[in-house]
């Protein structure tokens, strides 16, 4: 999956993201690297920016995508907020490529003796109308994933952290 994400993102047009950075200041992380972390994270149900930062240390797949670099959770969040619409569109493109090459399957598979049409059947051909429905479905799924990520970012105490009761009382004073 990680190799697929890196290869597909390398083939996407990220010129809008790259062109928005100025030449002053410290070198920034490549937008393909940050996009890869987000896409792989959302595809594997890791929505929290702090958890995404953590998995760049722990997960081999994320280390591969991040080229053994470890962007801070603030960097990941800022990238997502800055290019929210672009991230959504590019995520859909990655999913579409995965469907086209057969890496991703949409729908469910049943192992209860249900008859399934063969690959060469006339029912498996993808019409323009059906492709439009799939694209609309993908857009809603990506929007849901991004909404979950935003909800995690907006939570009071990220990643299940808790504050002792005596600290909470001191905080409200």
Buried (B, 14 or more C-beta within 10 A) or exposed (E): BBEBBBEBBEEBEBEEBEEEEEEEEEEBBBBBBBBBBBBBBBBBEBBBBBBBBBBBEEBEBBBBBBEEEBBEBEBBBBBBEBBEEBBBEBBBBBBBBBBEEEEBEEEEEEEEEEEEEEEEEEEEEEEEEEEEEBEEEBBEBBEEBBEBBBEBBEEEEBEEEEEEEEEEEEEEE
